[in-house]
Structures are given as structure tokens and as C-alpha cells.
Amino acid sequence: MSDFVGEPPPAGLPIGRSGCLEAMALSTDEDAAVLVREQGTDGRARALLTTDKLPAGERLVVMPLDEEVEVRVDGDALAVWITGGPGPGTPPAARAVPADVPIWASVAGGALLLIVVAFAVIGSAVVFAWIAALLT
């Protein structure tokens, strides 16, 4: 990872809440990648992020390097990370601002919800009555 023998490895960027993982930049003459590994000089590698060349650009490739790495292909990973709450590194402008909702708005919203549920129940009962009448 280093160009010279005896040179210490570059410092990594801590990942996660506990900080036991770190991201380390790797580069060659023509390519660059990110290695995710456990902290420390003898930490085991967990995943490698690199790219594949495409005619229209590049495609991100995530390579798990052990069985404990979970690769998600939908929005779950982003949703889990977002709902984890603001960390110490989140700028104040990006944090959610709690808003006070007036009681009348909560009551009006609850009443509208009950009306929608009532129409759904009544509509279902009417449709099932029609089906029962057709079958008998």
C-alpha cells in the first residue's frame, strides 16, 4: 500500500458509530480505490470499492472480502443510515429542526383519517354484500 518499504500506512477515515472500521484510499498510476478495514496496522480487510470501465463512464463495484459484509441493493442502507440520527460531524444546517404542531392540526388530521377508514370499511361491506348477493 505504501510505495516505500518501512513507510507507515496512510491514516484511514473512521467509519461507523464505534469507529472500529476505517476507509483507506488506495491508488496506482491509473486507478484509485477505497479499502474498508478494521482499525490498526494488522486490521483485516472487509470490503473494496472500485470501478469498472463502461463506454459511457464508470460503474461502482463493491467487493465484500469476508462473510460479515452485507451488500444491499435497495434504499435500505441509506434509510438505516439516515434514521440513525445526526452524528457529531453533521453540520447544524443539515440537522432536522423539531417543529411544534398545533393541537387543532392533529385533531383535524385524526378526524380525516377516521373518515377515510370509515369509508373504506363501509365500501368493503357494500362490495362484499354485492358479491354475496351475486353468488346466492
C-alpha positions in Angstrom: 0.0 0.0 0.0 3.0 2.3 0.6 5.5 3.0 -2.2 8.5 2.6 0.1 9.4 -0.2 2.4 9.2 0.7 6.1 6.8 3.6 5.4 3.8 3.6 7.7 0.4 3.0 6.0 -1.7 6.1 5.4 -4.2 7.1 8.1 -7.8 6.0 7.4 -11.1 7.7 7.8 -13.2 6.2 10.7 -16.5 4.6 9.6 -19.5 3.8 11.8 -20.5 4.7 15.4 -17.9 2.7 17.2 -15.1 3.7 14.8 -13.6 0.2 14.7 -13.6 0.3 10.8 -11.7 2.7 8.6 -11.7 3.6 5.0 -8.3 3.9 3.4 -7.5 5.3 -0.1 -5.5 3.1 -2.4 -4.1 4.2 -5.7 -2.0 3.1 -8.6 -0.7 5.0 -11.6 -4.1 4.7 -13.4 -6.7 3.7 -10.8 -7.9 4.5 -7.3 -10.0 2.5 -4.8 -11.2 2.6 -1.2 -10.4 -0.3 1.2 -12.6 -0.7 4.2 -10.7 -2.5 7.0 -10.6 -2.9 10.8 -8.6 -0.2 12.6 -4.9 -0.9 13.3 -1.9 -1.8 11.2 -2.8 -5.5 11.2 -6.6 -5.0 10.7 -8.3 -7.4 8.3 -9.7 -6.1 5.1 -13.5 -6.1 4.9 -14.5 -4.6 1.6 -13.1 -2.9 -1.5 -14.8 -0.2 -3.5 -13.5 0.3 -7.0 -14.9 0.9 -10.5 -15.4 -0.9 -13.9 -14.9 1.0 -17.1 -18.0 1.4 -19.2 -18.4 3.0 -22.7 -20.4 5.9 -21.0 -18.3 6.2 -17.9 -17.7 4.0 -14.9 -19.7 1.7 -12.7 -19.1 1.4 -8.9 -18.1 -2.1 -7.8 -18.4 -3.1 -4.1 -16.4 -6.3 -3.4 -17.1 -7.9 0.1 -13.9 -9.5 1.4 -15.5 -11.6 4.2 -18.8 -13.1 5.2 -19.7 -10.4 7.6 -20.1 -7.7 4.9 -23.7 -7.2 3.8 -24.3 -5.6 0.4 -27.7 -4.0 0.0 -29.1 -3.2 -3.4 -32.0 -1.0 -2.5 -32.6 2.0 -0.3 -32.4 0.2 3.0 -28.8 1.1 3.7 -29.4 4.8 3.1 -32.6 4.7 5.2 -30.9 3.0 8.1 -28.0 5.5 7.9 -30.4 8.5 7.8 -32.6 7.3 10.6 -29.6 6.7 12.8 -29.8 10.4 13.6 -27.3 13.3 13.2 -23.8 12.4 14.3 -21.2 14.8 15.7 -20.0 15.6 12.2 -23.3 16.7 10.8 -23.4 20.5 10.2 -26.2 22.4 12.1 -27.8 23.4 8.8 -28.3 19.7 7.8 -29.9 18.7 11.1 -33.7 18.3 11.4 -35.4 21.1 13.3 -38.2 20.0 15.6 -41.5 21.7 14.8 -44.4 22.4 17.1 -47.6 21.2 15.6 -50.8 22.9 16.8 -53.3 20.7 18.5 -56.1 21.7 16.0 -53.9 20.3 13.2 -53.5 17.0 15.0 -57.3 16.8 15.7 -58.2 17.7 12.1 -55.7 15.1 10.7 -57.0 12.4 13.0 -60.6 13.2 12.1 -59.8 13.0 8.4 -58.0 9.7 8.9 -61.1 8.2 10.7 -63.3 9.4 7.9 -61.1 7.6 5.3 -61.1 4.4 7.4 -64.9 4.6 7.8 -65.4 5.0 4.0 -63.1 2.0 3.4 -64.9 -0.2 5.9 -68.4 0.8 4.5 -67.2 0.4 0.9 -65.8 -3.1 1.7 -69.0 -4.1 3.4 -71.1 -3.0 0.3 -68.8 -4.7 -2.2 -68.8 -8.0 -0.2 -72.7 -7.8 0.2 -72.9 -7.4 -3.6 -70.6 -10.4 -4.2 -72.6 -12.5 -1.7 -75.9 -11.5 -3.4 -74.4 -12.5 -6.8 -73.2 -15.9 -5.6 -76.5 -16.8 -3.9 
